[in-house]
Structures are given as structure tokens and as C-alpha cells.
Amino acid sequence: MANQFVDIAEIYVKAGDGGNGAVSFRREKFVAAGGPDGGNGGKGGDVVFVADDRLSTLLDFKFKRKFVAENGMNGGGKKCYGKSGRDLVIKLPRAAVIKDAESGLVIHDMSASESFVAARGGKGGLGNMNFASSTRQVPMFAKPGFKGEETRLLIELRLLADVGLVGFPNVGKSSLLASVTNAKPKIANYSFTTLSPNLGYVRIDENTSFVLADIPGIIEGASEGVGLGFDFL
């Protein structure tokens, strides 16, 4: 039932490389000197993040940190174009924020849109059919595909709990959180052991989960600053 809660992850993403263009010439029984017919390479796949409202943690990134999209296929003879690489789709909670791992700058907020292209695939290289001219009728070269974009990203969750445990100090809120999740809040036999909210992740089944928060003890007069006041809010 319980799963470890993960709210930050650094990952590496790379889009697919474009396929190479082909060097090929038309070959038919009654055509002595066929022209160039090398096709273009296919485009590399993009790396795309998609918001998924069923997710509330970054648990899927705990053991997998490298994501690489599919390369485009090389071009072929008879003006055949290489097949484009498939996009790599990565699901994120809608509360996730994507940052540049080096600078820490926010690149995208998943709450703002359904999807975000984090790395674009490289274009396919041109086949030799593109380079024939009146002065160059037998081009013996083609262009290689372009490299796909790559980067390191920091994924962070703006944590919002679905369920909060509210009550007086030292009544067992942290113990309950620890018993139903893998969270490890400090537990002791004195008031105000919990000084800031603790979060735990609970998965009921494959499609049902929620975030449980252990709220610091609230006492009479908290709204006027007594005890911890409302700083933790």
C-alpha cells in the first residue's frame, strides 16, 4: 500500500538523431545511366513531457534517470525516405516544474499546458537526389543527419497534499503517517515534535493514490501566533 515519496529528481534527456541521407543511383535494365535516387534520412524522435493527473510523485524517476528517444532511420535507394524516430513521452504530475539542472532556471510549469517538448529530434540528412544539377549529374555524396538535442533537467514537485492530518500536539498524527506510508517523521513523547509538515505517498492501486500530510499540532490561539502560529501554512 505504501510507497516511498519522491519530490525531486535530476534526469538526462536526449532526443533522437536524424538518419543519414543515402547515396544511390537508379538501376534499371534498360537505363544505362540512371540518375541519383538516394532518399533523405528520417527525423529523430522528440522527448516530450505530458501532464498526468493520476500522478502525485516522482517515484518513477527513482531508479531511471536517463531517457533517450529513438533515432531516425537512414534514407534508401529509389528515393525512399528514412522512417522518423518515435517520440519518447514521459508522464509527469501536473504539479511538476521543470528546471535547467545547471542554472536552476524554470523551463516549464506542467500546470500551464498538457505537454512540453524538452528536447527536439535532429533533422534527417539529405540524400544525393537533392544534389544533382546540370553541372553535377552524378553526386557521390549525401548529408549526415543532425544530432538530437540533449540536456540535464531537474524535476521538482510543488507539493500539495490531498489529505491532511489535523489535531492537537502529540496525539499520534506522525505515527499514523509513518504507519501507512514510507515517510519517516520524527516521533517523540513531547509536544511540537513536528515543526513543519511531513508528506507521505499512499498508493491504493495502480490508478489510485494520494498525498498525506502530517500538519504540525494546532493549539488554541494559533491564529494569533500561539505555539507555531501559522508559519507552517
C-alpha positions in Angstrom: 0.0 0.0 0.0 2.7 2.4 0.9 5.4 3.7 -1.4 8.4 6.0 -1.0 7.6 9.6 -1.7 9.9 11.3 -4.2 9.6 15.0 -4.9 12.8 15.9 -6.8 14.8 14.1 -9.5 17.6 15.1 -11.8 17.5 13.4 -15.2 19.3 13.3 -18.5 17.2 13.5 -21.7 18.3 13.2 -25.3 16.3 13.4 -28.5 16.9 11.1 -31.4 19.5 11.8 -34.0 18.4 12.3 -37.6 19.0 9.5 -40.1 21.7 9.8 -42.7 20.9 10.6 -46.3 21.6 7.8 -48.9 23.9 7.7 -51.9 22.2 5.7 -54.5 21.6 5.7 -58.3 18.7 4.5 -60.3 19.3 0.9 -61.6 17.0 -0.5 -64.3 17.6 -3.0 -67.0 17.2 -0.6 -70.0 18.5 2.5 -68.3 22.3 2.7 -68.8 22.9 5.7 -66.6 20.2 6.3 -64.1 20.3 9.5 -62.0 20.8 9.8 -58.3 17.9 8.5 -56.2 19.2 8.5 -52.6 16.5 9.4 -50.2 16.6 11.6 -47.1 17.1 10.3 -43.5 14.2 10.4 -41.1 13.8 12.9 -38.2 14.9 11.9 -34.7 12.2 11.5 -32.1 11.5 14.3 -29.6 11.4 14.0 -25.8 8.0 15.1 -24.7 6.7 15.6 -21.1 2.9 15.1 -20.7 0.9 16.1 -17.6 -0.9 13.1 -15.9 -3.5 14.0 -13.2 -3.2 10.4 -11.8 0.4 11.0 -10.7 1.4 12.7 -7.5 5.0 11.8 -7.0 8.3 11.4 -9.0 8.7 7.8 -7.8 9.2 6.6 -11.4 12.4 8.5 -11.6 13.9 7.0 -8.5 15.8 4.3 -10.5 15.7 5.5 -14.1 17.5 8.8 -14.7 18.4 8.6 -18.4 15.8 9.0 -21.2 16.8 8.7 -24.9 14.3 9.0 -27.8 14.5 6.9 -31.0 16.9 7.8 -33.8 15.6 8.4 -37.4 16.3 5.7 -39.9 18.7 6.2 -42.8 17.4 7.0 -46.3 17.4 4.4 -49.0 17.6 4.0 -52.8 14.6 4.7 -55.1 14.1 7.9 -53.3 13.0 6.1 -50.1 12.8 8.4 -47.1 14.0 7.0 -43.7 11.4 6.5 -41.1 11.2 9.1 -38.3 12.1 8.1 -34.8 9.3 7.7 -32.3 8.8 10.4 -29.7 9.6 9.5 -26.2 6.7 10.5 -24.0 7.4 10.9 -20.2 4.5 11.4 -17.8 4.7 13.9 -15.0 2.4 15.1 -12.3 0.6 18.3 -13.2 2.3 19.9 -10.1 5.8 19.3 -11.5 8.1 22.1 -12.5 11.0 21.5 -15.0 14.2 23.4 -14.4 17.6 23.5 -16.1 19.8 21.4 -13.9 22.8 23.7 -14.2 21.3 27.1 -13.8 18.2 26.2 -11.8 16.1 28.4 -14.0 12.5 27.3 -14.6 12.0 26.0 -18.1 8.4 24.9 -17.9 5.5 24.6 -15.5 3.4 21.5 -16.2 0.3 23.1 -14.8 0.4 25.6 -17.7 -0.1 23.1 -20.5 -0.8 19.5 -21.3 2.6 18.8 -22.9 6.1 20.2 -23.3 8.9 19.3 -25.8 12.1 19.2 -23.7 14.4 18.1 -26.5 13.8 18.2 -30.2 15.0 15.4 -32.6 17.6 16.1 -35.2 16.6 16.6 -38.8 17.4 13.9 -41.3 20.3 14.3 -43.7 19.7 14.9 -47.4 20.1 12.1 -49.9 22.2 12.6 -53.1 19.0 13.0 -55.1 19.0 16.6 -53.7 22.4 17.5 -55.1 22.0 16.7 -58.8 22.4 19.7 -61.2 23.3 20.4 -64.8 27.0 20.6 -63.8 26.9 17.8 -61.2 24.9 14.9 -62.6 26.5 12.1 -60.5 26.7 13.4 -56.9 28.6 10.8 -54.9 27.8 12.2 -51.5 24.9 12.7 -49.1 24.5 14.6 -45.8 24.5 13.0 -42.4 21.6 13.5 -40.0 21.7 16.2 -37.4 22.2 15.3 -33.7 19.2 15.4 -31.4 19.2 17.9 -28.5 20.3 16.8 -25.1 20.2 18.3 -21.6 20.1 17.6 -17.9 16.9 18.6 -16.2 15.7 19.0 -12.6 12.2 17.9 -12.0 10.5 19.3 -8.8 7.1 18.9 -7.3 5.2 21.9 -5.8 3.8 19.7 -3.1 0.1 19.9 -2.4 -1.4 17.3 -0.1 -4.7 15.6 -0.9 -5.4 14.7 2.7 -4.2 16.5 5.9 -3.9 15.1 9.4 -5.0 17.9 11.7 -5.1 17.8 15.5 -3.6 18.8 18.8 0.1 18.3 19.5 1.3 14.8 20.4 -1.9 12.9 19.6 -0.3 10.4 17.1 -0.5 12.2 13.7 3.1 11.4 12.8 2.8 7.8 14.0 -0.2 7.4 11.7 1.7 8.9 8.7 4.6 6.5 9.4 2.3 3.5 9.6 0.6 4.0 6.3 3.4 5.5 4.2 7.2 5.2 4.0 7.6 8.6 5.4 9.9 8.8 8.4 8.8 11.8 10.5 10.4 12.4 13.9 8.3 10.8 16.6 8.8 11.6 20.3 6.8 11.8 23.5 6.6 15.6 23.7 4.6 18.3 22.1 5.7 20.0 18.8 8.0 17.2 17.7 6.7 18.1 14.2 7.8 21.6 13.3 6.9 21.5 9.6 4.6 19.4 7.5 5.7 15.9 6.6 4.4 14.3 3.4 3.8 10.6 2.6 2.6 8.9 -0.6 -0.1 6.3 -0.4 -1.0 4.1 -3.4 -4.2 2.2 -3.2 -3.9 0.5 -6.6 -2.4 1.2 -10.0 -4.7 4.1 -10.7 -5.4 5.4 -7.3 -3.0 7.3 -5.0 -2.9 10.3 -2.7 -0.5 12.5 -0.8 -1.0 12.5 3.0 0.3 15.4 5.1 1.1 15.4 8.8 0.3 19.0 9.9 2.1 20.4 13.0 0.0 20.5 16.1 -2.6 23.2 16.3 -3.5 24.7 19.7 -5.9 27.3 20.8 -4.8 30.8 19.8 -2.6 29.6 16.9 -4.3 32.2 14.7 -2.8 34.8 17.0 0.7 33.3 16.9 0.5 31.0 19.9 2.6 27.9 19.6 3.9 27.5 16.0 1.3 30.0 14.9 0.5 29.7 11.2 4.1 29.9 9.9 4.0 26.3 8.6 1.0 27.1 6.4 
